[in-house]
Amino acid sequence: MRKLLPLLFIAGTISTAQARDTSAVRQACGSEVRTLCAGIMPGGGRIKQCMIEKFDKLSDGCRNALKDAKAQQGGK
């Protein structure tokens, strides 16, 4: 279940392009989500909110992956 946490803050139906972005986010942010949002229960946008609140603590690679994924979704 913990491996899925980074996926939970990317909303919407995942197209092939979005799946690549999700994979990039999972690779870039997985350990940070597990560390920074360890006590957060998935669902209801809680992981996404945690990542927003901890954005300044994320590595540059994770921040860039999140920004790229958001851009690919049309900025949603």
N, C-alpha and C positions, 0 to 999 in steps of 0.2 A: 504494500500500500504506500509506503514512504517513497518509492520510486515514482509513483504517479503524482505526487504532490505538485511538482512544477507544472504539470499539465492542467491542473485545476484552475489556474488563474488565467488561462487562455480560453475565452468564451467562444461559443458559436460552433457551427459545424466545421469540421476540419477537412479542407480540400487537400490535394496533393501538395501544393505549395505551402499551405498552412502546416501540414504534417512535417515538412522539412524545417519550418520555423520552430515548431514545437520541439522537434528533436534538438535543434540548436539551443533552445532555451533550457531544455532538460539537461543537456551537456554542460552549458555554461553556468546554470544556476542551481542545479540539483543539490549540491552540498550546502550551498548558502540557504536554501529554503529549509533544509533539514536542520541547520544550525540556528538560523535567525527566527524561524517560525515553528520551532520544535513542539511547542505546546498547543498549537492551533489545530483544531479539528477541521478537516476538509469539508467543503460544502458551503453553500450560501455566500460564496465570494469571500470567505474569511482568509484564505491563503492569498488571494489577490490583494486584499486590503492590507494584510501583513507586509507583503512585498512593497506596496505603495508607502507604507509607514516607515519601512526600513530601507527605502531606496538609496539614501545617502550612504548606507553601510555596505551596499553591494559592490562587488568588483566591477571594474570597467567592462570586462567581458560579459558579465551578466547583464549589466545595464544596457549595453549595446545590443545584446540578443533580444532583450525585452522591447527595446525601441524598434528594432527591425521587425519583430513579430507584429507589433502594433501597427507599424506602417503598412505591412503586407495585408493587414485586415482592414485597411482603409481608415486607420486612426480611431477605430471604435473604442 
